[in-house]
């Protein structure tokens, strides 16, 4: 038997009843089935999404940031940017371990 520690990330999504409001969702890392990176530049509080040929931090253009779209096992999709810094670090670690 393996030692197991549950880790959860609190993410937010637009509320189905009122899209201008955000709903907090708690997602277990055990239920994350896929994370898809995307890259962006931030300017004036807005994100401009761009593409990147290779996912290498050393060759990444200066100022380009990475975030993830998180997919869970029941079809939910979340933006990792809505997680806390700790949650974002967990997703970064998960991404690095899967490479």
N, CA, C and O atoms as CSV, one atom per row, in Angstrom:
chain,resi,resn,atom,element,x,y,z
A,1,UNK,N,N,0.845,-1.173,0.000
A,1,UNK,CA,C,0.000,0.000,0.000
A,1,UNK,C,C,0.895,1.243,0.000
A,1,UNK,O,O,1.874,1.314,0.744
A,2,UNK,N,N,0.554,2.202,-0.827
A,2,UNK,CA,C,1.332,3.432,-0.933
A,2,UNK,C,C,0.777,4.501,-0.013
A,2,UNK,O,O,-0.421,4.554,0.265
A,3,UNK,N,N,1.684,5.355,0.454
A,3,UNK,CA,C,1.245,6.498,1.255
A,3,UNK,C,C,0.620,7.515,0.305
A,3,UNK,O,O,1.159,7.767,-0.772
A,4,UNK,N,N,-0.492,8.091,0.687
A,4,UNK,CA,C,-1.242,8.965,-0.202
A,4,UNK,C,C,-1.653,10.222,0.541
A,4,UNK,O,O,-2.161,10.163,1.661
A,5,UNK,N,N,-1.429,11.344,-0.091
A,5,UNK,CA,C,-1.847,12.623,0.485
A,5,UNK,C,C,-2.727,13.330,-0.546
A,5,UNK,O,O,-2.284,13.600,-1.662
A,6,UNK,N,N,-3.956,13.624,-0.175
A,6,UNK,CA,C,-4.864,14.330,-1.082
A,6,UNK,C,C,-4.469,15.795,-1.171
A,6,UNK,O,O,-4.215,16.444,-0.156
A,7,UNK,N,N,-4.420,16.306,-2.390
A,7,UNK,CA,C,-4.153,17.718,-2.606
A,7,UNK,C,C,-5.300,18.289,-3.425
A,7,UNK,O,O,-5.738,17.694,-4.410
A,8,UNK,N,N,-5.773,19.441,-3.005
A,8,UNK,CA,C,-6.891,20.104,-3.672
A,8,UNK,C,C,-6.469,21.495,-4.114
A,8,UNK,O,O,-5.620,22.133,-3.492
A,9,UNK,N,N,-7.070,21.944,-5.185
A,9,UNK,CA,C,-6.842,23.298,-5.687
A,9,UNK,C,C,-8.195,23.990,-5.764
A,9,UNK,O,O,-9.161,23.444,-6.297
A,10,UNK,N,N,-8.243,25.194,-5.226
A,10,UNK,CA,C,-9.468,25.983,-5.323
A,10,UNK,C,C,-9.368,26.846,-6.580
A,10,UNK,O,O,-8.466,27.673,-6.713
A,11,UNK,N,N,-10.307,26.636,-7.492
A,11,UNK,CA,C,-10.369,27.384,-8.740
A,11,UNK,C,C,-11.703,28.108,-8.793
A,11,UNK,O,O,-12.601,27.812,-8.006
A,12,UNK,N,N,-11.838,29.045,-9.705
A,12,UNK,CA,C,-13.135,29.707,-9.851
A,12,UNK,C,C,-13.555,29.678,-11.309
A,12,UNK,O,O,-12.720,29.697,-12.214
A,13,UNK,N,N,-14.860,29.633,-11.520
A,13,UNK,CA,C,-15.443,29.639,-12.857
A,13,UNK,C,C,-16.615,30.612,-12.851
A,13,UNK,O,O,-17.137,30.942,-11.786
A,14,UNK,N,N,-17.039,31.079,-14.033
A,14,UNK,CA,C,-18.230,31.939,-14.061
A,14,UNK,C,C,-19.440,31.172,-13.538
A,14,UNK,O,O,-19.622,29.999,-13.862
A,15,UNK,N,N,-20.256,31.824,-12.740
A,15,UNK,CA,C,-21.457,31.200,-12.187
A,15,UNK,C,C,-22.459,30.943,-13.301
A,15,UNK,O,O,-22.703,31.832,-14.117
A,16,UNK,N,N,-23.054,29.731,-13.360
A,16,UNK,CA,C,-24.046,29.454,-14.408
A,16,UNK,C,C,-25.268,30.368,-14.310
A,16,UNK,O,O,-25.866,30.717,-15.327
A,17,UNK,N,N,-25.637,30.753,-13.096
A,17,UNK,CA,C,-26.816,31.609,-12.909
A,17,UNK,C,C,-26.544,33.057,-13.298
A,17,UNK,O,O,-27.418,33.735,-13.838
A,18,UNK,N,N,-25.318,33.534,-13.020
A,18,UNK,CA,C,-24.963,34.919,-13.304
A,18,UNK,C,C,-23.494,34.968,-13.715
A,18,UNK,O,O,-22.623,35.012,-12.847
A,19,UNK,N,N,-23.193,34.961,-15.027
A,19,UNK,CA,C,-21.802,34.906,-15.500
A,19,UNK,C,C,-20.906,36.054,-15.016
A,19,UNK,O,O,-19.682,35.949,-15.091
A,20,UNK,N,N,-21.493,37.133,-14.527
A,20,UNK,CA,C,-20.666,38.229,-14.019
A,20,UNK,C,C,-20.096,37.894,-12.638
A,20,UNK,O,O,-19.177,38.563,-12.165
A,21,UNK,N,N,-20.642,36.860,-11.994
A,21,UNK,CA,C,-20.153,36.421,-10.683
A,21,UNK,C,C,-19.301,35.167,-10.854
A,21,UNK,O,O,-19.455,34.433,-11.831
A,22,UNK,N,N,-18.407,34.926,-9.905
A,22,UNK,CA,C,-17.527,33.767,-9.949
A,22,UNK,C,C,-17.951,32.750,-8.889
A,22,UNK,O,O,-18.351,33.126,-7.788
A,23,UNK,N,N,-17.863,31.475,-9.223
A,23,UNK,CA,C,-18.161,30.385,-8.299
A,23,UNK,C,C,-16.859,29.685,-7.953
A,23,UNK,O,O,-16.075,29.369,-8.848
A,24,UNK,N,N,-16.612,29.438,-6.680
A,24,UNK,CA,C,-15.415,28.728,-6.236
A,24,UNK,C,C,-15.646,27.223,-6.356
A,24,UNK,O,O,-16.697,26.717,-5.963
A,25,UNK,N,N,-14.664,26.516,-6.899
A,25,UNK,CA,C,-14.740,25.067,-7.069
A,25,UNK,C,C,-13.484,24.456,-6.481
A,25,UNK,O,O,-12.383,24.959,-6.705
A,26,UNK,N,N,-13.640,23.369,-5.725
A,26,UNK,CA,C,-12.512,22.660,-5.140
A,26,UNK,C,C,-12.262,21.410,-5.983
A,26,UNK,O,O,-13.127,20.539,-6.079
A,27,UNK,N,N,-11.071,21.323,-6.595
A,27,UNK,CA,C,-10.743,20.205,-7.474
A,27,UNK,C,C,-9.579,19.427,-6.875
A,27,UNK,O,O,-8.540,20.005,-6.557
A,28,UNK,N,N,-9.751,18.125,-6.722
A,28,UNK,CA,C,-8.679,17.262,-6.234
A,28,UNK,C,C,-7.703,16.997,-7.380
A,28,UNK,O,O,-8.124,16.765,-8.514
A,29,UNK,N,N,-6.412,17.031,-7.088
A,29,UNK,CA,C,-5.428,16.720,-8.125
A,29,UNK,C,C,-5.620,15.306,-8.652
A,29,UNK,O,O,-5.253,15.011,-9.790
A,30,UNK,N,N,-6.193,14.428,-7.832
A,30,UNK,CA,C,-6.458,13.058,-8.267
A,30,UNK,C,C,-7.498,13.014,-9.383
A,30,UNK,O,O,-7.572,12.027,-10.114
A,31,UNK,N,N,-8.297,14.064,-9.524
A,31,UNK,CA,C,-9.346,14.104,-10.542
A,31,UNK,C,C,-8.962,14.928,-11.765
A,31,UNK,O,O,-9.756,15.061,-12.696
A,32,UNK,N,N,-7.751,15.482,-11.769
A,32,UNK,CA,C,-7.273,16.226,-12.929
A,32,UNK,C,C,-6.803,15.212,-13.968
A,32,UNK,O,O,-5.911,14.407,-13.697
A,33,UNK,N,N,-7.398,15.253,-15.146
A,33,UNK,CA,C,-7.037,14.288,-16.183
A,33,UNK,C,C,-6.119,14.889,-17.245
A,33,UNK,O,O,-5.421,14.160,-17.950
A,34,UNK,N,N,-6.120,16.211,-17.359
A,34,UNK,CA,C,-5.274,16.839,-18.368
A,34,UNK,C,C,-5.050,18.301,-18.015
A,34,UNK,O,O,-5.957,18.981,-17.535
A,35,UNK,N,N,-3.849,18.771,-18.253
A,35,UNK,CA,C,-3.587,20.212,-18.164
A,35,UNK,C,C,-2.946,20.626,-19.493
A,35,UNK,O,O,-2.031,19.974,-19.995
A,36,UNK,N,N,-3.450,21.711,-20.032
A,36,UNK,CA,C,-2.993,22.195,-21.331
A,36,UNK,C,C,-2.392,23.579,-21.119
A,36,UNK,O,O,-3.085,24.497,-20.683
A,37,UNK,N,N,-1.108,23.731,-21.426
A,37,UNK,CA,C,-0.496,25.043,-21.227
A,37,UNK,C,C,-0.905,26.043,-22.307
A,37,UNK,O,O,-1.173,25.677,-23.451
A,38,UNK,N,N,-0.944,27.304,-21.911
A,38,UNK,CA,C,-1.055,28.378,-22.890
A,38,UNK,C,C,-0.153,29.504,-22.415
A,38,UNK,O,O,0.151,29.612,-21.227
A,39,UNK,N,N,0.270,30.334,-23.345
A,39,UNK,CA,C,1.256,31.376,-23.057
A,39,UNK,C,C,0.643,32.730,-23.382
A,39,UNK,O,O,-0.149,32.869,-24.314
A,40,UNK,N,N,1.031,33.722,-22.591
A,40,UNK,CA,C,0.431,35.036,-22.781
A,40,UNK,C,C,1.380,36.144,-22.339
A,40,UNK,O,O,2.320,35.925,-21.575
A,41,UNK,N,N,1.104,37.327,-22.844
A,41,UNK,CA,C,1.732,38.561,-22.392
A,41,UNK,C,C,0.663,39.340,-21.670
A,41,UNK,O,O,-0.500,39.315,-22.073
A,42,UNK,N,N,1.030,40.029,-20.618
A,42,UNK,CA,C,0.060,40.806,-19.854
A,42,UNK,C,C,0.334,42.287,-20.075
A,42,UNK,O,O,1.465,42.754,-19.948
A,43,UNK,N,N,-0.722,43.010,-20.407
A,43,UNK,CA,C,-0.590,44.442,-20.643
A,43,UNK,C,C,-1.867,45.137,-20.200
A,43,UNK,O,O,-2.954,44.823,-20.685
A,44,UNK,N,N,-1.735,46.064,-19.296
A,44,UNK,CA,C,-2.895,46.818,-18.829
A,44,UNK,C,C,-3.952,45.949,-18.171
A,44,UNK,O,O,-5.143,46.249,-18.253
A,45,UNK,N,N,-3.522,44.862,-17.511
A,45,UNK,CA,C,-4.458,43.976,-16.841
A,45,UNK,C,C,-5.172,43.002,-17.762
A,45,UNK,O,O,-6.032,42.242,-17.317
A,46,UNK,N,N,-4.819,43.018,-19.052
A,46,UNK,CA,C,-5.425,42.103,-20.015
A,46,UNK,C,C,-4.364,41.144,-20.539
A,46,UNK,O,O,-3.181,41.474,-20.621
A,47,UNK,N,N,-4.827,39.941,-20.891
A,47,UNK,CA,C,-3.921,38.921,-21.411
A,47,UNK,C,C,-4.032,38.829,-22.930
A,47,UNK,O,O,-5.126,38.802,-23.493
A,48,UNK,N,N,-2.866,38.781,-23.578
A,48,UNK,CA,C,-2.819,38.541,-25.012
A,48,UNK,C,C,-2.184,37.163,-25.187
A,48,UNK,O,O,-0.980,36.998,-24.992
A,49,UNK,N,N,-3.004,36.175,-25.556
A,49,UNK,CA,C,-2.556,34.793,-25.687
A,49,UNK,C,C,-1.746,34.645,-26.965
A,49,UNK,O,O,-2.079,35.228,-27.997
A,50,UNK,N,N,-0.675,33.856,-26.885
A,50,UNK,CA,C,0.186,33.612,-28.030
A,50,UNK,C,C,0.564,32.135,-28.076
A,50,UNK,O,O,0.250,31.380,-27.155
A,51,UNK,N,N,1.231,31.728,-29.136
A,51,UNK,CA,C,1.681,30.344,-29.252
A,51,UNK,C,C,3.181,30.284,-29.032
A,51,UNK,O,O,3.882,31.291,-29.127
A,52,UNK,N,N,3.657,29.086,-28.736
A,52,UNK,CA,C,5.074,28.875,-28.483
A,52,UNK,C,C,5.444,27.522,-29.066
A,52,UNK,O,O,4.749,26.533,-28.837
A,53,UNK,N,N,6.536,27.475,-29.821
A,53,UNK,CA,C,6.942,26.226,-30.478
A,53,UNK,C,C,7.369,25.162,-29.473
A,53,UNK,O,O,6.904,24.025,-29.545
A,54,UNK,N,N,8.250,25.519,-28.535
A,54,UNK,CA,C,8.762,24.552,-27.557
A,54,UNK,C,C,8.536,25.087,-26.152
A,54,UNK,O,O,8.657,26.288,-25.910
A,55,UNK,N,N,8.208,24.196,-25.228
A,55,UNK,CA,C,7.948,24.597,-23.841
A,55,UNK,C,C,9.240,24.497,-23.029
A,55,UNK,O,O,9.425,23.569,-22.243
A,56,UNK,N,N,10.123,25.465,-23.234
A,56,UNK,CA,C,11.400,25.489,-22.535
A,56,UNK,C,C,11.568,26.862,-21.900
A,56,UNK,O,O,11.649,27.873,-22.599
A,57,UNK,N,N,11.620,26.893,-20.563
A,57,UNK,CA,C,11.686,28.172,-19.844
A,57,UNK,C,C,12.919,28.980,-20.226
A,57,UNK,O,O,12.874,30.210,-20.201
A,58,UNK,N,N,14.019,28.320,-20.580
A,58,UNK,CA,C,15.241,29.048,-20.914
A,58,UNK,C,C,15.150,29.730,-22.274
A,58,UNK,O,O,15.806,30.748,-22.499
A,59,UNK,N,N,14.342,29.181,-23.184
A,59,UNK,CA,C,14.220,29.797,-24.509
A,59,UNK,C,C,12.945,30.622,-24.659
A,59,UNK,O,O,12.689,31.191,-25.720
A,60,UNK,N,N,12.151,30.685,-23.599
A,60,UNK,CA,C,10.900,31.443,-23.642
A,60,UNK,C,C,11.212,32.938,-23.722
A,60,UNK,O,O,12.018,33.446,-22.943
A,61,UNK,N,N,10.576,33.644,-24.662
A,61,UNK,CA,C,10.818,35.084,-24.766
A,61,UNK,C,C,10.524,35.807,-23.436
A,61,UNK,O,O,9.604,35.438,-22.707
A,62,UNK,N,N,11.311,36.823,-23.147
A,62,UNK,CA,C,11.155,37.567,-21.899
A,62,UNK,C,C,9.766,38.195,-21.817
A,62,UNK,O,O,9.271,38.782,-22.780
A,63,UNK,N,N,9.153,38.057,-20.643
A,63,UNK,CA,C,7.833,38.626,-20.412
A,63,UNK,C,C,6.694,37.674,-20.726
A,63,UNK,O,O,5.553,37.928,-20.341
A,64,UNK,N,N,6.984,36.584,-21.416
A,64,UNK,CA,C,5.958,35.598,-21.754
A,64,UNK,C,C,5.687,34.724,-20.541
A,64,UNK,O,O,6.615,34.163,-19.958
A,65,UNK,N,N,4.422,34.604,-20.157
A,65,UNK,CA,C,4.036,33.829,-18.979
A,65,UNK,C,C,3.262,32.592,-19.412
A,65,UNK,O,O,2.683,32.552,-20.498
A,66,UNK,N,N,3.262,31.567,-18.530
A,66,UNK,CA,C,2.538,30.329,-18.825
A,66,UNK,C,C,1.422,30.142,-17.810
A,66,UNK,O,O,1.587,30.410,-16.619
A,67,UNK,N,N,0.292,29.682,-18.302
A,67,UNK,CA,C,-0.828,29.304,-17.456
A,67,UNK,C,C,-1.389,28.014,-18.046
A,67,UNK,O,O,-0.917,27.551,-19.084
A,68,UNK,N,N,-2.392,27.431,-17.392
A,68,UNK,CA,C,-2.929,26.156,-17.852
A,68,UNK,C,C,-4.451,26.173,-17.897
A,68,UNK,O,O,-5.106,26.866,-17.119
A,69,UNK,N,N,-4.991,25.401,-18.818
A,69,UNK,CA,C,-6.396,25.039,-18.777
A,69,UNK,C,C,-6.423,23.668,-18.123
A,69,UNK,O,O,-5.774,22.735,-18.595
A,70,UNK,N,N,-7.175,23.548,-17.036
A,70,UNK,CA,C,-7.229,22.317,-16.244
A,70,UNK,C,C,-8.524,21.583,-16.571
A,70,UNK,O,O,-9.607,22.164,-16.497
A,71,UNK,N,N,-8.412,20.307,-16.933
A,71,UNK,CA,C,-9.573,19.469,-17.251
A,71,UNK,C,C,-9.715,18.422,-16.153
A,71,UNK,O,O,-8.745,17.751,-15.800
A,72,UNK,N,N,-10.931,18.282,-15.609
A,72,UNK,CA,C,-11.141,17.238,-14.598
A,72,UNK,C,C,-11.889,16.060,-15.212
A,72,UNK,O,O,-12.291,16.102,-16.374
A,73,UNK,N,N,-12.069,15.006,-14.412
A,73,UNK,CA,C,-12.645,13.765,-14.931
A,73,UNK,C,C,-14.148,13.813,-15.169
A,73,UNK,O,O,-14.707,12.846,-15.685
A,74,UNK,N,N,-14.814,14.891,-14.817
A,74,UNK,CA,C,-16.255,14.994,-15.123
A,74,UNK,C,C,-16.538,16.062,-16.184
A,74,UNK,O,O,-17.679,16.489,-16.357
A,75,UNK,N,N,-15.492,16.484,-16.885
A,75,UNK,CA,C,-15.675,17.402,-17.999
A,75,UNK,C,C,-15.529,18.877,-17.681
A,75,UNK,O,O,-15.726,19.717,-18.559
A,76,UNK,N,N,-15.186,19.212,-16.440
A,76,UNK,CA,C,-14.990,20.616,-16.087
A,76,UNK,C,C,-13.696,21.165,-16.662
A,76,UNK,O,O,-12.704,20.447,-16.782
A,77,UNK,N,N,-13.715,22.450,-17.019
A,77,UNK,CA,C,-12.521,23.137,-17.507
A,77,UNK,C,C,-12.337,24.402,-16.693
A,77,UNK,O,O,-13.277,25.174,-16.501
A,78,UNK,N,N,-11.117,24.609,-16.216
A,78,UNK,CA,C,-10.816,25.737,-15.342
A,78,UNK,C,C,-9.526,26.402,-15.791
A,78,UNK,O,O,-8.648,25.752,-16.358
A,79,UNK,N,N,-9.416,27.684,-15.538
A,79,UNK,CA,C,-8.189,28.418,-15.815
A,79,UNK,C,C,-7.341,28.416,-14.551
A,79,UNK,O,O,-7.808,28.828,-13.489
A,80,UNK,N,N,-6.099,27.957,-14.658
A,80,UNK,CA,C,-5.238,27.888,-13.476
A,80,UNK,C,C,-4.929,29.272,-12.904
A,80,UNK,O,O,-4.505,29.385,-11.754
A,81,UNK,N,N,-5.137,30.315,-13.690
A,81,UNK,CA,C,-4.921,31.674,-13.199
A,81,UNK,C,C,-5.885,32.063,-12.097
A,81,UNK,O,O,-5.649,33.034,-11.378
A,82,UNK,N,N,-6.986,31.302,-11.955
A,82,UNK,CA,C,-7.953,31.606,-10.898
A,82,UNK,C,C,-7.584,30.929,-9.575
A,82,UNK,O,O,-8.246,31.147,-8.561
A,83,UNK,N,N,-6.529,30.107,-9.585
A,83,UNK,CA,C,-6.088,29.422,-8.363
A,83,UNK,C,C,-5.185,30.336,-7.538
A,83,UNK,O,O,-4.688,31.349,-8.029
A,84,UNK,N,N,-4.985,29.961,-6.281
A,84,UNK,CA,C,-4.037,30.685,-5.436
A,84,UNK,C,C,-2.622,30.427,-5.952
A,84,UNK,O,O,-2.418,29.564,-6.807
A,85,UNK,N,N,-1.659,31.164,-5.441
A,85,UNK,CA,C,-0.259,30.949,-5.845
A,85,UNK,C,C,0.180,29.514,-5.529
A,85,UNK,O,O,0.916,28.897,-6.298
A,86,UNK,N,N,-0.281,28.997,-4.389
A,86,UNK,CA,C,0.049,27.626,-4.010
A,86,UNK,C,C,-0.543,26.643,-5.007
A,86,UNK,O,O,0.128,25.696,-5.418
A,87,UNK,N,N,-1.789,26.859,-5.398
A,87,UNK,CA,C,-2.443,26.003,-6.385
A,87,UNK,C,C,-1.754,26.065,-7.735
A,87,UNK,O,O,-1.581,25.043,-8.399
A,88,UNK,N,N,-1.357,27.272,-8.142
A,88,UNK,CA,C,-0.650,27.428,-9.406
A,88,UNK,C,C,0.691,26.701,-9.364
A,88,UNK,O,O,1.106,26.098,-10.354
A,89,UNK,N,N,1.371,26.761,-8.210
A,89,UNK,CA,C,2.652,26.064,-8.057
A,89,UNK,C,C,2.463,24.556,-8.140
A,89,UNK,O,O,3.301,23.861,-8.714
A,90,UNK,N,N,1.367,24.036,-7.573
A,90,UNK,CA,C,1.087,22.599,-7.663
A,90,UNK,C,C,0.894,22.182,-9.120
A,90,UNK,O,O,1.389,21.135,-9.538
A,91,UNK,N,N,0.176,22.997,-9.890
A,91,UNK,CA,C,-0.050,22.671,-11.302
A,91,UNK,C,C,1.251,22.758,-12.091
A,91,UNK,O,O,1.491,21.935,-12.975
A,92,UNK,N,N,2.088,23.733,-11.790
A,92,UNK,CA,C,3.405,23.844,-12.435
A,92,UNK,C,C,4.225,22.580,-12.145
A,92,UNK,O,O,4.859,22.020,-13.040
A,93,UNK,N,N,4.201,22.140,-10.872
A,93,UNK,CA,C,4.943,20.940,-10.472
A,93,UNK,C,C,4.404,19.709,-11.207
A,93,UNK,O,O,5.176,18.870,-11.673
A,94,UNK,N,N,3.088,19.608,-11.307
A,94,UNK,CA,C,2.452,18.504,-12.017
A,94,UNK,C,C,2.887,18.493,-13.488
A,94,UNK,O,O,3.172,17.438,-14.055
A,95,UNK,N,N,2.931,19.674,-14.088
A,95,UNK,CA,C,3.339,19.803,-15.488
A,95,UNK,C,C,4.804,19.389,-15.655
A,95,UNK,O,O,5.138,18.647,-16.579
A,96,UNK,N,N,5.660,19.856,-14.779
A,96,UNK,CA,C,7.088,19.539,-14.866
A,96,UNK,C,C,7.330,18.041,-14.671
A,96,UNK,O,O,8.175,17.458,-15.350
A,97,UNK,N,N,6.591,17.413,-13.744
A,97,UNK,CA,C,6.754,15.982,-13.476
A,97,UNK,C,C,6.268,15.135,-14.651
A,97,UNK,O,O,6.764,14.029,-14.864
A,98,UNK,N,N,5.308,15.646,-15.411
A,98,UNK,CA,C,4.762,14.865,-16.522
A,98,UNK,C,C,5.636,14.980,-17.784
A,98,UNK,O,O,5.476,14.199,-18.722
A,99,UNK,N,N,6.541,15.937,-17.802
A,99,UNK,CA,C,7.390,16.146,-18.999
A,99,UNK,C,C,8.488,15.119,-19.117
A,99,UNK,O,O,9.275,15.164,-20.062
